[in-house]
Amino acid sequence: MPHLVFEYTANLQPEPEWQLMLQECHQFLATTGEWDLADIKSRVYKTEIFLQGDKPEKAHITLTLQMLDGRSDELKAKVAKALGKIIERYVDTACVHTMTNITVQCVDIHRASYYKRA
């Protein structure tokens, strides 16, 4: 825990260097002192069918950071902004010809109903 779940549209071309981006996101989260590096998990999903507003040419990336509940809104805001800035650097470098929206949201996982086997 936590889980970083990236979703991005297939028109994001060329694709950013996902592995490097994930590693940087993991390193940042570990520096907050909230999570151990070994426990952070990420995955990336490419969306083939999408529409943003009425502009099919627009690309977007959404990062959902799932974490156990109990963390402050201030921490969530700080983490969301920092992760967004990391994504921006990779997208701005790779995708200079595609208009891309980036969103980051922090989602609480109900601790009492969470199960993990390690």
Secondary structure, DSSP 8 states (H G I E B T S, - for coil): --EEEEEEETT--S---HHHHHHHHHHHHHHTTSS-GGG-EEEEEEESS--BTTBTT-EEEEEEEEEES---HHHHHHHHHHHHHHHHHHHHHH-TTS-EEEEEEEEEE-GGG-----
